[in-house]
Amino acid sequence: MKKTLLASMALAALIGITGCSQSNDTATSDNAVVDSKDVTVLRFSHFWPATSATHQDIFEPWARKVEEESNGKLKVEIYPSATLSTADTTYDSAAKGTIDIGSQVQGYSNGRFPLTQIAELPGLSNSATQMNCMLQTLYDDGVISSEYEDTHLLFMMGTGPGGIHTVDNPIRTPDDLKGLRMRRPSAIAGDIIEAAGGTPVGLPVTDLYTSLQRGVLDGVSLPWDAVGAFKLNELVNTHTNMPFYSSAILVTMNKDKYESLSDDLKKVIDDNSGKMMAAIAGKVFDGEDAKFMAEAKAKGDIMIDIPDPLNDPAWKGPLEAGTQKYLKDVGDLGLDAQNVYQKAKEASAACKS
């Protein structure tokens, strides 16, 4: 009786120990178990909503792939909707180590990435796929890489062409913009809006819905994917599909965090960086552009198409004026804006599909 009792107590203790051990471990895809102390957690911050394709079709699959290929030694925790860093400070947060990985639109930090934003100028890109390829090429070739030396850049992204979306104000010519308060996504788009006669307003993308709802804004300048991702298609009803700019986007990692990884884990990160990811992101953005444009057409929104504004008599002047102003401003900083612009044209042509 005594032996039986002692045996039962030993078995119970063994079960308890085993249970605690498993609760602190991480199961991997091949059923191996990684001790929690061997897991490196990477905090990934971005500003898109959790319901967006950027989050669900780019960042979440990337995180899963990194976790699987590291056999559970890397765990990516994603924080959408700017909950961990604001939309305009995410790059600096990654540089300082407040976050481990972050994604930000370069134009949200005005003047921080002047060479990169040359790729946003009119006439250089007609799709997100082309934009992503162009940006990644410029980075890989060392044309713009100096702007990211304080972080470990993972890959470049870029949106499809940004158009003009308004509430009850069809924009067919620059004159139609006069007196309208238009949200500008970057200095480049702002220069063009101003040259056309509109009033550019700087606001975070997360504030656009309420600003349109309250009449603080008359319209926005955004690519179609952002119009849908932030539910602005519920408010805007007139659209000028005109490729007068594109937005550059970065995905980067804290340099010290990357360097702290073992060689095999660095390889996992490297294998999921660069042109491969840029191409994946481009397809996602292009798909979202097509989807939300089709939805707007189906609900009867007004569509105005200006496919080649640089050769349109009404729009050519403001677009060229905005372009030259931006290049001059960058040149005034002591940077070789014209050379980068030429390299961007070459990359654009090579990336054209």
C-alpha positions in Angstrom: 0.0 0.0 0.0 2.8 2.4 1.0 4.8 1.4 -2.1 1.8 2.0 -4.3 1.2 5.5 -2.8 4.8 6.5 -3.3 4.8 5.3 -6.9 1.6 7.3 -7.5 3.2 10.4 -6.0 6.3 10.0 -8.1 4.2 9.6 -11.3 2.2 12.7 -10.5 5.4 14.7 -9.9 6.8 13.5 -13.2 3.7 14.5 -15.1 3.7 17.9 -13.4 7.4 18.5 -14.3 6.7 17.4 -17.9 3.7 19.7 -18.2 5.6 22.7 -17.0 8.5 22.0 -19.4 6.1 21.8 -22.4 4.3 25.0 -21.5 7.6 26.9 -21.8 8.6 25.3 -25.1 7.6 26.1 -28.7 6.5 23.4 -31.1 7.9 23.8 -34.6 6.5 22.7 -38.0 8.5 19.5 -37.9 7.2 18.6 -34.4 10.6 19.5 -32.8 10.4 21.5 -29.6 12.3 24.7 -29.1 12.9 25.9 -25.6 11.4 29.3 -25.1 14.7 30.7 -24.0 16.1 29.9 -27.4 13.3 31.9 -29.2 14.1 35.4 -30.5 10.9 37.6 -30.6 10.8 40.2 -33.3 8.3 43.0 -32.8 7.1 44.2 -36.2 5.2 47.6 -36.3 3.2 49.1 -39.2 0.3 51.5 -39.7 -2.0 49.5 -42.0 -5.2 48.0 -40.4 -5.2 44.4 -39.5 -7.9 43.9 -42.2 -5.8 45.2 -45.0 -4.2 43.1 -47.7 -0.8 44.6 -46.8 -1.1 43.0 -43.3 -2.8 39.8 -44.3 -1.2 39.0 -47.6 2.3 40.5 -47.2 3.4 40.8 -43.6 1.6 37.8 -42.0 2.8 35.3 -44.7 6.3 36.8 -44.3 6.2 36.3 -40.6 5.0 32.7 -40.9 7.7 31.9 -43.4 10.4 33.3 -41.2 9.1 31.3 -38.2 8.9 28.1 -40.2 12.3 28.4 -41.8 13.9 29.2 -38.5 12.3 26.1 -37.0 10.6 28.2 -34.4 13.7 30.0 -33.3 12.3 33.3 -34.6 8.9 34.5 -33.6 7.4 37.6 -35.3 4.8 39.6 -33.3 3.0 42.0 -35.7 1.5 45.2 -34.4 -0.8 46.9 -37.0 -2.6 50.2 -37.0 0.3 52.2 -35.6 -0.2 50.7 -32.1 3.6 50.3 -31.4 4.9 53.3 -33.4 3.3 56.2 -35.2 3.2 56.1 -39.0 5.8 58.9 -39.3 8.3 57.6 -36.7 8.4 53.9 -37.5 11.7 54.1 -39.3 13.4 56.0 -36.4 11.8 53.5 -33.9 13.5 50.7 -35.8 16.8 52.5 -35.9 16.7 53.2 -32.2 15.5 49.7 -31.3 12.2 50.7 -29.8 10.8 48.1 -32.3 12.7 45.4 -34.1 11.1 45.6 -37.6 9.0 48.4 -39.1 7.3 49.5 -42.3 6.7 53.1 -43.2 6.0 55.3 -46.2 9.1 57.3 -46.8 7.1 60.4 -47.5 5.7 60.5 -44.0 9.1 61.7 -42.8 9.4 64.8 -44.8 13.0 65.4 -46.0 14.4 62.1 -44.4 14.6 60.1 -47.7 15.0 62.8 -50.4 16.9 60.6 -52.9 14.5 57.6 -52.6 11.5 59.9 -53.2 12.8 60.8 -56.6 11.3 57.4 -57.6 7.9 58.8 -56.7 8.0 61.4 -59.5 5.4 61.4 -62.3 6.1 59.2 -65.3 8.4 56.7 -63.6 5.9 54.1 -62.6 2.6 52.8 -63.9 2.1 49.9 -61.5 3.1 48.8 -58.0 5.1 45.9 -59.5 7.1 48.3 -61.6 7.6 50.7 -58.6 8.7 47.9 -56.3 11.2 46.6 -58.8 12.5 50.1 -59.5 13.0 50.9 -55.8 14.7 47.6 -55.0 17.0 48.0 -58.0 18.0 51.5 -56.9 18.7 50.2 -53.4 20.6 47.1 -54.5 22.7 49.2 -57.0 23.7 51.6 -54.2 22.0 54.6 -55.7 19.8 55.3 -52.6 21.2 52.8 -50.0 23.1 55.6 -48.1 19.7 56.8 -46.7 19.2 53.5 -44.8 22.7 52.9 -43.2 21.4 53.2 -39.6 19.1 50.1 -40.1 19.2 46.8 -41.8 16.9 47.2 -44.8 14.8 44.1 -45.6 13.0 45.1 -48.7 11.4 48.0 -50.6 7.8 48.3 -51.5 5.8 50.8 -53.4 2.2 51.6 -54.3 0.5 51.7 -57.6 -0.1 55.1 -59.1 -1.8 57.7 -56.9 -4.9 59.4 -58.2 -7.3 62.0 -56.9 -10.4 61.0 -55.0 -13.0 63.6 -53.9 -16.5 64.0 -52.5 -18.8 65.5 -55.2 -16.0 67.4 -57.0 -15.0 65.8 -60.3 -11.4 66.8 -61.2 -10.9 66.9 -64.9 -8.3 69.8 -65.2 -6.0 71.5 -62.7 -8.6 74.4 -62.5 -11.0 72.0 -60.8 -8.6 71.7 -57.9 -8.6 75.4 -57.1 -9.9 76.1 -53.6 -10.1 72.4 -52.7 -8.3 71.1 -49.6 -6.5 68.0 -50.6 -4.6 65.6 -48.4 -1.1 65.2 -49.7 0.8 61.9 -49.0 4.2 63.4 -49.6 6.1 66.6 -50.4 6.1 65.6 -54.1 2.4 65.1 -54.4 1.9 68.3 -52.4 4.1 70.3 -54.8 2.0 69.0 -57.7 -1.3 69.7 -56.0 -0.2 73.2 -55.2 1.1 73.8 -58.7 -2.3 72.8 -60.0 -4.0 75.3 -57.7 -5.2 73.1 -54.8 -4.4 73.5 -51.1 -2.3 70.5 -49.9 -3.0 69.4 -46.3 -0.7 67.1 -44.4 -2.5 64.5 -42.3 -1.8 61.0 -41.2 -3.6 58.4 -43.3 -5.3 57.2 -40.1 -7.1 60.6 -39.8 -8.4 60.8 -43.3 -11.8 59.1 -42.8 -12.9 61.5 -40.0 -11.4 64.5 -41.9 -13.5 63.7 -45.0 -16.5 62.9 -42.9 -16.3 66.3 -41.2 -15.5 68.3 -44.3 -12.0 69.2 -43.2 -10.8 67.7 -46.5 -12.5 67.9 -49.9 -10.5 65.0 -51.2 -7.4 62.9 -51.0 -4.5 61.8 -53.2 -4.0 58.1 -52.8 -3.6 54.9 -54.7 -6.6 52.7 -54.9 -5.4 50.1 -52.4 -5.2 52.7 -49.6 -8.6 54.1 -50.5 -10.1 50.7 -49.9 -7.8 49.6 -47.0 -8.8 52.7 -44.9 -12.5 52.6 -46.0 -12.4 55.9 -47.7 -14.4 54.4 -50.6 -17.4 54.8 -48.3 -17.1 58.6 -48.5 -15.4 59.6 -51.8 -17.5 59.2 -55.0 -15.5 60.9 -57.8 -12.1 59.6 -59.0 -9.5 60.9 -61.3 -7.3 58.0 -62.3 -4.1 59.8 -63.1 -0.6 58.4 -62.4 1.0 61.6 -61.1 3.0 60.0 -58.3 3.6 56.8 -56.5 4.5 56.2 -52.8 7.7 54.5 -51.7 7.5 52.2 -48.7 10.3 50.5 -46.7 10.5 47.4 -44.5 13.5 47.5 -42.3 15.1 45.9 -39.2 17.0 47.2 -36.2 20.7 46.7 -37.1 21.8 45.5 -33.7 19.0 43.0 -33.5 19.9 41.6 -36.9 23.6 41.4 -36.0 22.7 39.6 -32.7 21.3 36.7 -34.6 23.3 33.5 -35.4 24.4 33.0 -39.0 21.7 30.5 -39.7 19.0 32.9 -38.5 20.5 35.8 -40.4 20.2 33.5 -43.5 16.5 33.0 -42.8 16.0 36.8 -42.7 18.2 37.3 -45.8 16.3 34.6 -47.8 13.1 36.5 -47.1 14.4 39.9 -48.1 15.2 41.8 -51.3 13.7 41.4 -54.8 11.7 38.3 -54.0 9.6 40.2 -51.4 9.4 43.3 -53.4 7.9 41.3 -56.3 5.4 39.6 -53.9 4.3 43.0 -52.5 3.9 44.5 -55.9 1.5 41.8 -57.0 -0.6 42.3 -53.8 -0.8 46.1 -54.3 -1.7 45.8 -57.9 -4.4 43.3 -57.1 -5.9 45.6 -54.5 -5.8 48.6 -56.8 -7.8 46.6 -59.4 -10.3 45.3 -56.8 -11.2 48.6 -55.2 -11.4 50.4 -58.5 -13.9 47.8 -59.8 -15.9 48.2 -56.6 -16.2 52.0 -57.1 -17.3 51.5 -60.7 -19.9 49.0 -59.6 -21.5 51.4 -57.1 -21.7 54.1 -59.8 -18.9 56.4 -58.8 -17.7 59.0 -61.4 -14.5 57.9 -63.1 -12.2 60.3 -65.0 -9.3 58.7 -66.7 -6.1 60.6 -67.6 -3.6 57.8 -68.4 -0.8 59.9 -69.7 -0.8 63.2 -67.8 2.7 64.2 -68.9 1.4 64.5 -72.4 -1.9 66.0 -71.5 -2.1 69.7 -72.4 -3.9 70.6 -69.1 -1.8 68.6 -66.7 1.7 68.6 -68.3 2.6 72.0 -66.9 1.8 71.4 -63.2 3.4 67.9 -63.2 6.6 69.2 -64.8 6.6 72.2 -62.4 6.2 69.9 -59.4 9.0 67.6 -60.7 11.5 70.3 -61.3 10.8 72.0 -57.9 11.4 68.7 -56.1 14.7 68.0 -58.0 15.9 71.5 -57.3 15.0 71.2 -53.6 17.0 68.0 -53.4 19.9 69.5 -55.4 19.9 72.5 -53.0 20.7 69.9 -50.2 24.0 69.2 -52.0 22.7 65.9 -53.4 23.1 64.8 -57.0 19.3 64.8 -57.7 19.7 64.8 -61.5 22.0 61.7 -61.5 19.5 59.8 -59.2 16.6 60.9 -61.5 18.5 59.5 -64.5 19.2 56.2 -62.6 15.5 56.0 -61.7 14.5 56.4 -65.3 16.9 53.6 -66.3 15.5 51.3 -63.5 12.0 52.2 -64.5 12.6 51.2 -68.1 14.2 47.9 -67.0 11.4 47.1 -64.7 8.6 47.9 -67.1 6.4 44.8 -67.7 
